[in-house]
């Protein structure tokens, strides 16, 4: 008997990679909301992600996204590096883009 198996969430081939920007259901601010996130790393508990916020909400430790088209953003945005969240593979909806090396370096520096 042939069984059609359809996993929930993204497939293994399309699983999020480090420093990609995805649309995901993430628990930021105490409630789960659908927003753009930057994937940091995969852990046994899930994926560590950072929220992409409008530039008007940017704080001192947040990192400006310099290449908006590559990151899949249509307005000036920043990455909030102070409050990471952990999400499962099923939380990811679609890939928007990825970050350039300059932005990645800034995020790594701001976390230290």
N, C-alpha and C positions, 0 to 999 in steps of 0.2 A: 504494500500500500504506500502510495506516495503522499507525503505530508508537505503542505505549503507552509513554511515557517516565515512569519513576518515579524521581526523584532520591533519593539517600540523604540522611538528615538532614531538616531543616526546609525547607519550601518558601519561595520568595522572599517570599510574602505573610506568612508566619508567621516570618520571620527575626527573630532577637533584636534588640531596640532597646536603646539606652543606658539604663542604670539599671533594667533589668528583672531579675527574679530567675528563674533557670531551673534545672532539674535537668539536669546535664550530666556527661559522663565527662571529668574534668579531671586533669592531671598535677600534683597537689599532693603534696609530701613525697617526691618521687622515684618514686612509683608512680601509675598512673592509677586513680582511684576515682570512683564515681558519687556526686555530692554537689550540694548547692544552691550556685549561684554567682551573683554580681552581674556583669552585663555592663557593662564600662566603655566601651570603644570598639572600632570595627572598624578594623583596619589591613590592609595588603596581605598580611601573614603570617597573619592570622586575627583572632579576637576576643580582646581582653584581658579577663580575668575575675578576680574576687576571690572567695575561698572564704567561704561562710557557715559559721560555727562555733558550737558551743554557748556560751552565756554563761560557763560555768565555765572555758573555755579562753581567755577574753578577756585580751589583753595591753594594754600602755600605748597603743599606736597603733591598736588595733582600735576600730571604731565600733559602738556599740550600736544595734540596730534598734528604733525606738520603736513603729512601727505594724506589729505582727506579722501581723495578718490581711491587711492590704494586701500585705505581702511574701510571703504564702503560707506562713508558718511557724507551727508549732503549739506551740513552746516558746521561751523567751527565747534570742535569738541575737544574734550580732555579725558584722560584716564584717571579715575579716583583710585590712588594707590594705597590709601590708608585703611580701607575696610574691604578685605577680600571676602568672597563667599565661596562655599563649596556646593557644587551641583553634580547631579548624576548625568549620564549620557542621554537619558530621555528628556532632559531639560532643553537641549539644543534644538532650535527650529530650523535655522538656515545660516549658511556661511555668508558673511558680508564682505570680507576682505582680510587683509593682514597688515601688520605694522612694518614700517621701514626700520632699518638698523639703527638709525639715529634715535627714533622714539623708544626702541627696545633698550638701548643704552641708558636713556634718561629714566626709564621705569626701574631698571635694575639699580641705578644709583639712588633713586628716591626711596627705595625699600630699605636701604642700609642705614 
